[in-house]
Amino acid sequence: MKFRWTVAACILAVAPFTLRAAPAPSGKSADGPAITFQVANASKLLDDARAIAKMFGGEMAVEKMNETMKEKLGEKGLAGLDLTRPIAGYVNLDAKKIDDSAGVIAVPITSEEEFLKFLERLEAPLETVKGDKGLYQLGELPGLKLNPMAGDDKPAKPVLMRFHAKHAYFGLNGSAADLDPAKLVAVEKLYDPKETAAVAVKIYNDRYPEELLKESAKQSEQSIEMLKGLLGANNDAKEKVLTSLIAMMNRFNQQSQKETASTGFRLVFDQATGFVEMETSMTPKKGTSLAQDLTDRKPTTNQFAAAFDDKTAAGMKVNMPLFAKELRDAGVVGLEELKKKNEENETEIPKEPTNELLDGLIRTVKAGEMDLAMTVNGPDKDGHFTGLVAMSYDGGAALEKVLKATLKGDKVPKNIKDGIKFDTDKIGDVNIHDFTAPEKDEKVEKVFGSNTFQFAFGPKAIYAAFGTESKPMLKKMLSAKPAEAKAFDIVVNPKRLGQLIATGNEQVGGMATLMLGSEDKPTSALYFSVTGGEALKITYGINLKLMSGIARNSGLIR
């Protein structure tokens, strides 16, 4: 698997929080602002806000929101704003210091007169600027910092405003020159009419000033030093891990400087599904090896994806980030350190199984493909559920052999020995083993139908299944092939999860159903995905419908 796009994924994962990190240079500067953004029209934003308010607080929350707007803005409300057109803007980057950069926001209006009355309803102090016809200066609104681009070490510059082309252009942290009508960027050049995001930001790499790139490089070095301090690199293992991570970041910086055209950020809310997504992206230059890498990139898969179906009550899938050699090296160092500590630990418990387990994990990490999965499916006709825990593992037969040999020794407690039954069944070439807990748990038996679970060591994974359908589950997983899946995904079926909880505790289960709802359909609650193609996209998603139900019924919202 190629390095560039995968390391980029790591960097882009924190992109929304590190906007100051400048993109890569590409030589000659292009025309236009380096950073542009657009915000959905006010009508959509209000609809989304009301939808979210309804999710968390019901119709009363929507009514309260409407009443508050009416109280603040009067009967005229948002009159003066054009609710049908998007808000757009851009940043004029200062050539030497990013804190001195100036932002411009273009707000669509119905008319100049109506918009001035709208500002009056907001109680916004407004006065004309002497000597410059049509230029206004806007004072601070109560409780709102209107000039977020200004640094904390100096007084904020006044916010300026000028009407132009059916928009009110606001200048932040700049001067009158930034709002010169001849210099204002037309809104049509700032936004994509097909964009559906609530907020979309785009950074054009070839428009970035060289001095800011140097400043960004210094900040990167400072971040690395801070990372060293946080991790406390005071032993060989930590030093090796840091060396690997720093090498990865340095390689990414060097390669992205030559091959990235733009980066971006999008915030999307879907009223129908209740999902909020934050997406960061990197678009490569055409004809570069990065562009080819992204075109060739195959979708993320998980070798245990087949365990999730329409009967899944809850579960989690993870594809571990082992794509870059430096990350694999860091993982191996950490596992070797655990093995060293296991050897040094003075205990009567046999060390051989733990050492073999760690050796197999080291082999798995070196191979670069490691998936994890946990799921509970059901209920069956008798009301019982089946659970699965699975992990990629290279060399399960060796671990199985060591475990069998260890259990023949005298150091293993008798109740553990008595609880394990080897080779109770066989699926293909893989042996199935049983383990029964020393003490019977009535709740476990009530939920899963048994206190015994099965485990197996496959050639590329290890499995533990529990419940009345555990053997069919193992049979299914041993023959399953990797299938497309998100890199990280927590899956919930509201109705079945409520049934699962109710099986163990009816009262708590009823509360869970109240919180989650009764829809009988598996859905993502929280996820993280990586996709390629024309651009590298990293997406974080959260299901507000599920979160709002939990918040409403758990006392978090009063």
C-alpha positions in Angstrom: 0.0 0.0 0.0 1.4 3.4 -1.0 2.7 5.8 1.6 1.5 9.2 0.5 -2.3 9.0 0.8 -2.2 7.0 3.9 0.1 9.3 5.8 -2.0 12.2 4.5 -5.0 10.5 6.2 -3.3 10.9 9.5 -2.5 14.6 9.0 -5.9 15.4 7.6 -7.6 13.7 10.5 -6.6 16.8 12.6 -6.9 19.3 9.8 -10.0 21.0 11.2 -8.0 21.9 14.3 -4.8 23.0 12.6 -6.0 25.5 10.0 -2.8 27.6 10.6 -0.7 24.8 9.1 -0.1 26.2 5.7 -0.3 23.9 2.6 2.5 23.1 0.3 4.0 25.6 -2.2 4.0 25.0 -5.9 6.0 27.8 -7.3 4.3 30.7 -9.0 1.4 32.2 -7.1 -2.0 32.0 -8.7 -4.7 34.8 -8.8 -7.4 34.9 -6.1 -7.5 34.4 -2.3 -5.7 31.5 -0.8 -8.7 30.6 1.4 -12.3 30.7 0.4 -15.5 29.5 2.2 -19.2 29.3 1.8 -22.1 28.9 4.2 -25.5 27.6 3.3 -28.3 30.1 2.9 -30.0 31.4 6.0 -33.2 29.5 5.3 -31.4 26.1 5.3 -29.4 27.0 8.4 -32.6 27.9 10.3 -34.3 24.7 9.1 -31.3 22.7 10.3 -31.2 24.5 13.6 -34.9 23.9 14.2 -34.5 20.2 13.2 -31.6 19.8 15.7 -33.6 21.6 18.4 -36.6 19.3 17.8 -34.3 16.2 18.1 -33.0 17.3 21.4 -35.9 19.2 22.9 -39.0 18.4 20.9 -41.6 20.9 19.6 -41.2 23.0 22.8 -37.5 23.6 21.9 -38.5 24.8 18.4 -41.1 27.1 19.9 -38.6 28.5 22.4 -36.1 29.1 19.5 -38.8 31.0 17.5 -39.8 33.0 20.5 -36.2 34.0 21.2 -35.7 35.1 17.7 -38.9 37.2 17.8 -37.9 38.7 21.1 -34.5 39.7 19.8 -35.5 40.7 16.3 -39.1 41.7 16.5 -41.9 41.1 14.0 -39.6 41.9 11.1 -37.2 39.1 12.1 -34.5 38.5 9.5 -36.0 40.9 7.0 -33.1 42.5 5.1 -31.2 39.2 4.7 -31.7 37.3 1.5 -32.6 33.9 2.9 -32.2 32.1 -0.4 -28.6 32.8 -1.3 -25.5 31.5 0.4 -23.0 33.5 2.5 -19.5 33.4 1.1 -16.1 34.8 1.9 -12.4 34.6 1.7 -9.1 35.4 3.5 -6.4 37.8 2.2 -3.3 36.3 3.7 -0.7 38.6 4.9 2.6 37.8 3.2 4.6 37.5 6.5 2.3 36.8 9.5 -1.0 34.9 9.4 -2.4 36.9 12.4 -2.3 40.0 10.2 -4.4 38.4 7.5 -7.8 39.9 6.7 -11.1 38.2 6.2 -14.0 39.3 4.0 -17.5 37.9 4.4 -20.2 38.6 1.8 -23.8 38.5 3.2 -26.6 38.5 0.6 -29.2 41.2 1.3 -32.7 42.1 -0.1 -31.9 45.9 -0.1 -29.5 48.2 1.6 -32.2 50.0 3.5 -33.8 46.8 4.9 -30.4 45.4 5.9 -29.5 48.6 7.8 -32.8 48.2 9.7 -31.9 44.6 10.4 -28.6 45.8 12.0 -30.6 48.2 14.1 -32.8 45.4 15.4 -29.5 43.6 16.4 -28.6 46.8 18.2 -25.3 46.8 16.3 -23.5 50.2 16.7 -23.0 51.4 13.1 -21.5 54.6 11.8 -20.2 55.9 8.5 -16.5 56.3 7.9 -15.6 59.9 7.2 -13.9 60.5 3.9 -15.0 57.2 2.3 -18.5 57.2 0.9 -20.4 54.0 1.4 -18.0 52.6 4.0 -19.4 51.8 7.5 -17.8 50.8 10.8 -19.5 48.3 12.9 -19.2 48.2 16.7 -19.1 45.1 18.9 -22.3 43.2 19.5 -23.0 42.2 23.1 -21.3 38.9 23.9 -20.0 38.4 20.4 -16.4 38.9 19.2 -16.9 40.2 15.6 -13.2 40.1 14.7 -12.1 36.5 15.4 -9.0 36.8 13.2 -7.3 39.4 15.4 -4.7 38.0 17.8 -5.1 38.2 21.6 -1.9 40.2 22.0 -3.3 43.4 20.4 -6.6 45.3 20.1 -9.0 44.1 17.5 -9.3 46.3 14.4 -12.8 47.6 13.8 -15.1 45.6 11.6 -15.9 47.5 8.3 -18.8 47.1 6.0 -19.6 48.1 2.4 -22.6 47.3 0.2 -21.7 45.9 -3.2 -23.5 43.8 -5.8 -26.5 43.0 -3.6 -24.3 42.0 -0.7 -23.0 43.5 2.5 -19.3 42.8 2.5 -17.8 42.8 6.0 -14.0 43.2 6.5 -12.4 41.5 9.5 -9.0 42.5 10.8 -8.3 44.5 7.7 -8.5 48.0 6.4 -10.6 50.1 4.0 -8.4 48.9 1.1 -9.7 45.3 1.6 -13.3 46.6 0.9 -12.3 48.7 -2.1 -15.1 47.9 -4.7 -12.4 47.3 -7.3 -10.7 44.7 -5.2 -13.7 42.8 -3.9 -14.0 39.2 -5.1 -17.3 38.5 -6.8 -19.4 36.0 -4.8 -19.9 33.9 -7.9 -16.2 33.1 -7.8 -16.3 32.0 -4.2 -18.9 29.3 -4.0 -20.0 26.1 -5.7 -23.8 26.1 -6.4 -23.8 22.3 -6.2 -22.3 22.4 -2.6 -24.7 20.9 0.0 -22.6 21.4 3.1 -23.6 23.8 5.8 -20.0 25.1 5.8 -17.3 24.5 3.2 -13.7 25.8 3.3 -11.1 25.4 0.6 -7.4 26.3 0.7 -5.5 26.7 -2.5 -1.9 25.7 -2.1 -0.4 27.7 -5.0 -1.8 30.9 -3.6 0.0 30.7 -0.2 2.8 33.2 0.6 6.3 31.8 0.9 6.9 33.5 4.3 3.9 31.9 5.8 5.1 28.5 4.6 8.3 29.1 6.5 6.3 30.1 9.6 4.3 26.9 9.2 7.5 24.9 9.1 8.6 26.4 12.4 5.2 25.6 14.0 5.6 22.0 12.8 9.0 21.8 14.5 7.5 23.2 17.7 4.6 20.7 17.5 7.1 17.9 17.2 9.0 19.1 20.3 5.7 19.4 22.2 4.9 15.8 21.2 8.2 14.7 22.6 7.4 16.5 25.8 3.9 14.9 26.1 5.2 11.4 25.4 8.2 11.8 27.6 10.8 10.2 25.4 13.0 9.0 28.3 13.7 5.4 27.3 14.8 3.6 24.1 11.3 2.3 23.3 9.6 5.7 23.4 12.5 7.3 21.5 12.1 4.7 18.7 8.3 5.3 18.5 8.9 9.1 18.3 11.6 8.6 15.7 9.2 6.6 13.5 6.3 9.1 13.9 8.5 12.1 13.2 10.0 10.4 10.1 6.4 9.8 8.9 5.4 13.5 9.4 8.6 14.7 7.7 8.1 12.4 4.7 4.5 13.5 4.3 5.5 17.2 4.4 8.2 16.7 1.8 5.9 14.8 -0.6 2.8 16.9 -0.1 4.8 20.1 -0.9 5.1 18.9 -4.5 1.9 17.1 -5.2 -1.0 18.7 -3.4 -3.3 21.2 -5.2 -5.7 22.1 -2.4 -7.1 21.0 0.9 -10.6 21.5 2.2 -13.1 21.1 5.1 -16.9 20.5 5.0 -19.5 20.3 7.7 -22.7 18.5 6.6 -26.0 17.9 8.4 -28.6 15.6 6.9 -32.0 16.2 8.5 -33.4 12.9 7.1 -30.8 10.7 8.7 -29.7 12.9 11.6 -26.1 12.5 10.7 -23.5 15.3 11.2 -20.4 14.8 9.1 -17.0 16.6 9.2 -15.0 16.0 6.2 -11.4 17.0 5.4 -10.0 16.5 2.0 -6.8 16.7 0.0 -6.9 17.1 -3.8 -3.7 16.1 -5.6 -2.2 17.8 -8.7 -3.1 16.1 -11.9 -0.4 13.7 -13.2 1.4 13.3 -9.9 2.1 10.0 -8.2 -0.2 11.1 -5.3 -3.0 11.4 -7.8 -2.3 7.9 -9.2 -2.1 6.5 -5.6 -5.6 7.9 -4.8 -7.0 6.6 -8.1 -5.6 3.1 -7.4 -6.7 3.1 -3.8 -9.1 0.3 -3.0 -11.9 0.8 -0.4 -11.2 0.1 3.2 -12.2 -3.4 4.2 -12.7 -5.4 7.4 -12.2 -9.2 7.5 -15.0 -9.6 10.1 -17.6 -7.4 8.3 -19.8 -10.5 7.6 -20.6 -10.8 11.3 -22.8 -7.6 11.0 -26.2 -8.1 9.5 -29.9 -7.2 10.0 -29.9 -9.1 13.3 -27.0 -7.1 14.8 -28.0 -5.4 18.1 -24.8 -3.5 18.6 -21.2 -3.8 17.5 -17.9 -2.2 16.6 -15.6 -2.6 13.6 -12.0 -1.2 13.5 -9.4 -1.2 10.8 -6.1 -0.4 12.5 -4.0 2.4 11.0 -1.0 0.3 10.0 -0.7 1.6 6.4 2.7 3.4 6.8 5.9 1.6 7.6 6.7 4.1 10.4 3.4 3.3 12.1 4.1 -0.4 11.8 7.6 0.2 13.3 6.1 2.1 16.2 3.5 -0.7 16.8 6.2 -3.3 16.8 8.3 -1.3 19.3 5.4 -1.1 21.7 4.6 -4.8 21.5 8.3 -5.7 22.0 8.3 -3.4 25.1 5.3 -5.3 26.5 7.0 -8.6 25.9 10.1 -7.4 27.7 8.0 -6.3 30.7 6.3 -9.7 30.7 9.7 -11.4 30.9 10.8 -9.1 33.7 7.5 -9.6 35.7 7.9 -11.9 38.6 4.9 -14.1 38.7 3.9 -17.7 39.0 1.6 -17.4 36.0 3.2 -19.0 32.9 4.7 -16.5 30.6 4.8 -18.6 27.4 1.2 -17.9 26.2 1.5 -14.2 26.7 4.9 -14.2 24.8 3.5 -16.2 22.0 0.4 -13.9 21.8 2.7 -10.9 21.5 4.9 -12.6 18.9 1.8 -13.3 16.8 0.6 -9.7 17.2 4.1 -8.5 16.1 3.8 -10.6 13.0 0.4 -9.2 12.3 1.5 -5.6 12.7 4.4 -6.1 10.4 2.1 -7.5 7.8 0.2 -4.2 7.9 -3.4 -5.5 8.0 -5.1 -5.7 11.4 -8.9 -5.7 12.0 -10.9 -5.9 15.1 -14.6 -6.6 15.6 -17.1 -7.0 18.5 -20.7 -7.7 17.9 -23.9 -9.0 19.6 -26.6 -10.4 17.3 -30.1 -11.6 18.1 -32.5 -12.4 19.6 -33.2 -15.9 18.3 -36.6 -17.6 18.7 -35.9 -18.3 22.4 -34.8 -14.7 23.1 -31.1 -15.4 23.3 -28.2 -13.5 21.7 -24.9 -14.4 20.2 -21.7 -12.4 20.7 -18.4 -12.4 18.8 -15.0 -10.9 19.5 -12.5 -11.3 16.7 -9.0 -10.0 15.9 -6.6 -10.4 13.1 -3.7 -12.6 14.1 -0.9 -14.2 12.2 -0.1 -17.7 13.4 -3.1 -18.9 15.5 -1.9 -22.6 15.4 1.3 -21.7 17.2 -0.6 -19.9 20.0 -3.1 -22.8 20.2 -0.1 -25.3 20.6 1.5 -23.2 23.4 -1.8 -22.8 25.2 -2.5 -26.5 25.2 1.0 -27.3 26.5 0.8 -24.7 29.2 -2.5 -26.0 30.5 -0.9 -29.4 31.1 1.5 -27.8 33.6 1.0 -27.4 37.4 1.0 -23.5 37.4 -2.5 -23.1 36.0 -5.3 -23.0 38.6 -7.5 -26.1 38.6 -10.8 -24.3 38.1 -9.4 -22.8 34.8 -8.1 -26.2 33.7 -11.5 -27.8 34.4 -13.3 -25.0 32.5 -11.4 -25.5 29.2 -12.2 -28.3 26.9 -10.0 -28.6 23.8 -11.1 -29.9 20.4 -14.8 -30.2 21.2 -15.6 -29.6 17.5 -13.9 -28.9 14.2 -14.8 -26.5 11.3 -12.7 -27.4 8.3 -9.1 -27.5 9.6 -9.7 -25.3 12.6 -10.3 -26.8 16.0 -13.1 -25.4 18.2 -12.6 -25.2 22.0 -14.9 -24.6 24.9 -14.5 -22.5 28.1 -17.0 -22.6 30.9 -16.7 -19.9 33.6 -15.8 -21.4 37.1 -18.9 -19.8 38.6 -22.3 -19.8 36.9 -23.7 -16.4 36.1 -27.5 -16.4 35.8 -27.6 -13.1 33.9 -25.1 -14.3 31.3 -27.1 -17.5 30.8 -30.3 -15.5 30.5 -28.9 -13.3 27.8 -26.8 -15.8 25.9 -28.5 -19.1 26.8 -25.3 -20.6 28.2 -22.2 -19.9 30.5 -20.0 -21.7 27.9 -18.3 -19.9 25.0 -16.3 -21.2 22.1 -12.9 -20.0 20.9 -10.8 -20.8 17.8 -7.4 -20.1 16.4 -7.6 -19.5 12.6 -4.6 -19.0 10.4 -5.2 -15.2 10.1 -7.4 -14.5 13.1 -8.5 -15.6 16.6 -12.2 -15.7 17.6 -14.3 -16.0 20.7 -18.0 -16.6 20.3 -20.7 -16.9 23.0 -24.3 -17.8 22.9 -26.6 -20.5 21.5 -25.6 -19.7 17.9 -21.8 -19.4 18.6 -20.8 -22.4 16.4 -22.7 -21.2 13.4 -21.2 -17.8 13.9 -17.7 -19.3 14.0 -18.4 -21.3 10.9 -19.6 -18.2 9.1 -16.5 -16.2 10.1 -14.0 -18.9 9.3 -15.2 -18.9 5.6 -15.9 -15.1 5.4 -13.9 -12.8 3.1 -13.0 -9.2 3.9 -15.8 -6.8 2.9 -15.9 -3.1 2.5 -16.3 -1.2 5.8 -15.5 2.1 7.4 -12.2 2.4 9.2 -14.0 2.8 12.5 -17.7 2.1 13.0 -20.0 1.8 16.0 -23.2 0.1 14.8 -26.5 0.1 16.8 -29.9 -1.4 16.1 -32.2 0.6 18.5 -34.9 -2.0 18.9 -32.6 -5.1 19.2 -30.2 -3.3 21.6 -33.2 -2.4 23.8 -34.2 -6.1 23.7 -30.6 -7.1 24.6 -30.5 -4.8 27.6 -34.0 -5.8 28.7 -33.1 -9.5 28.7 -30.6 -8.8 31.4 -32.6 -6.1 33.2 -36.2 -5.3 32.1 -36.3 -1.9 33.7 -33.0 -0.7 32.3 -34.0 -2.1 28.9 -37.2 -0.1 28.9 -35.2 3.0 29.6 -32.8 2.1 26.8 -35.8 1.7 24.3 -37.0 5.1 25.4 -33.6 6.6 24.7 -32.8 4.9 21.5 -36.2 4.4 19.9 -37.7 1.2 18.4 -36.5 1.3 14.8 -35.4 -2.2 13.8 -32.5 -1.3 11.5 -28.8 -1.3 12.1 -27.2 2.2 11.8 -23.9 3.8 12.5 -23.8 5.8 15.7 -20.2 7.1 15.3 -17.8 6.4 12.5 -14.6 7.4 10.8 -13.9 6.7 7.1 -11.1 7.1 4.5 -11.8 7.2 0.8 -9.7 7.9 -2.3 -10.5 8.7 -5.9 -10.1 12.2 -7.2 -9.3 13.4 -3.6 -8.4 11.9 -0.3 -11.3 12.3 2.1 -11.4 11.8 5.8 -14.9 11.8 7.3 -16.0 11.8 10.9 -19.7 11.1 11.4 -22.1 11.1 14.4 -25.7 10.2 14.5 -27.6 13.0 16.3 -30.9 11.1 16.3 -29.4 8.5 18.6 -27.5 11.1 20.7 -30.5 13.3 21.1 -32.6 10.3 22.4 -30.0 9.5 25.0 -29.6 13.2 26.0 -33.4 13.7 26.3 -34.1 10.7 28.4 -31.0 10.5 30.6 -31.4 13.9 32.3 -28.8 15.6 30.3 -31.4 18.0 28.9 -34.0 19.4 31.2 
